[in-house]
């Protein structure tokens, strides 16, 4: 989470996630391959981001902790 504003909402997001049964929790994870810049999207949005396996692809540790057992969808 690259900004202080994004960091500030994490505790509220954790609280909200915990208010649901884990089987009702779905997480979408923006996911791109190493060739992102060569893709159609990469040519139109030339900002390398969410490359699978890199630190920028991971969830905040606090969010990851409360979503274990939920559904993770890479998109």
N, C-alpha and C positions, 0 to 999 in steps of 0.2 A: 504494500500500500504506500504509494509514493508521496502522499501529502498528509499534513497534520489533520486536515479535515477528514480524510479517509480513515486515519487511525482513530480519530475521535468517535466514530460511529460503531467501532467494533464491539464495545461492551453492550450497547443497545442491540446490535445484531445477535450477539451471543444470547442475551436474555430472550429475545424473540424466538430464536431457533429452539431454545430449551423449553419453550412453552408448548411445543408440538411433540406428539409421539414421534420417535425417530423414524418409524416407517412412513411418516408423512413428510420427511425432509428430503428435498431434492436440491442438489448443487450443480450448477452448470459451470464448466471450466473452459474458458476460451483457450483453445489449443491450436497451435500451429507447428509445422515441421521446420526443420533447419532451412528448407528451401522457400520459406515464406515470401521473401522479397522477389522471387521468381514467379509467384502465383499471380493470378488475376487480381486478387485482393491486395497483395503486396505491391503491385504496380500502381494501384489506385490509392492505397494508404501506405506509403513507403515508410512505415515506422515499425521496426522490428519489435515484436512484443509477444508474450505468452508462448515462447518456444518450448515445446515439451522437454522436460528434464532440466530446465534452467531455473535459477532462483526466482525470476519474474513470473514463472508459470505456477509456482506453489501458492497454496492458500496461506493466509495468516494462521499462525499456529493455534491461536485461540478459536478461530472458526473451524479449523481442521479437527480440533479436539472434540467439539460438540456436534460434529456432523458424522463421526464414525458410526457406521451401521446404517446410515442413510444412503441415498442413491447419488452417485457421482456420474454426471454426463459430460463427456468431453465433446466440445462442439467447435 
